[in-house]
Amino acid sequence: MSGGGKTAGGPDRHGPGNQETDQPFKPTESEQEEIGVKYLLPNSNTLLTAALFNIDQMFGGWQTAQKTHFADGGTFDQIYRPGR
């Protein structure tokens, strides 16, 4: 490329995609199941939120989530520090 410029699709482009191949992510089609609640405590600046989501789509099911996040050495063990 002459002139030292960068192209829009080159390695310096910004946006979501696979950084190894410099290709955009392929879209997926699915149904979304979501329930959410927000509650602003009276006389306070505290906003409580809760949301439920489909674990099969996010984490590959309960067995995969258990193994990845809660089994010995999983994510929970890596971030939990008793007594802090």
N, C-alpha and C positions, 0 to 999 in steps of 0.2 A: 504494500500500500504506500503510495507516495504522499508526501506532505506531513507525515507523522500524526495524522488524525486517527480517531477511533471510529469504528462503525457502530451503528445502533445495536447490532446483534453480536458485537464482539465481546471479548472477555470482561470488559469494563462496564458493560451495561448494568443497569440496576433493575431489580425486580425479582419476583419469585422464579425459581427454576433450579435445575440440576447444575451445580457449580462445576462438576467434573466434565460434563458433556456440553455445557453452555446451552442447554435446550430448556424451553419452558416445561413446567409440569404438565402432564396429560390430565385433562379434566376427568372426573369420575361422576357418575350419575348414581344417585341413591335417594332414598326417602329419609327424611330427618324426623326424629322423634325427640322433642325437647319440652321440658316443663320448667318454668322459672318463676321465682317469687322475689320481689323487692319490698323492703319494709323500712321506712324512715322512722326512727324512734322519736316519739313526741318530745319536744323541747330539747332536741339534741341534733348534732351534726352527724350522727351515726346512721349509716345506711347498711342494712343487713341484706345480703343476697344469697340465694341458693338456686342451683340448677341441676337438673337430672339430664343425662344423655344416654345414648345407646352405646354400651360398652363393646358390643361386637364390632361396630364400625371404628370406634376410637382405638381400641386396644386388642382386637382380635379375639375377644371372648374372655370369660372369667378365668379359664385355666391359664391363658397367656398373661393376663393381668396379674394373677396371683404369682406366677413364676417370676415375672419381670420386676414387680414392685414390692412384693411382700415375702417372698421366700428368703431364706438365709442369704445374705449378701446382696439382696435386691435394693431398689431405690430407697425404700423406707430405712433400711439399715444404714445406708450411706448418708442420709440427711438427719436422722434422729440422733440426738445427743442428750442422754438422760442427765438430769441435774442442771440443765441450763435454764 
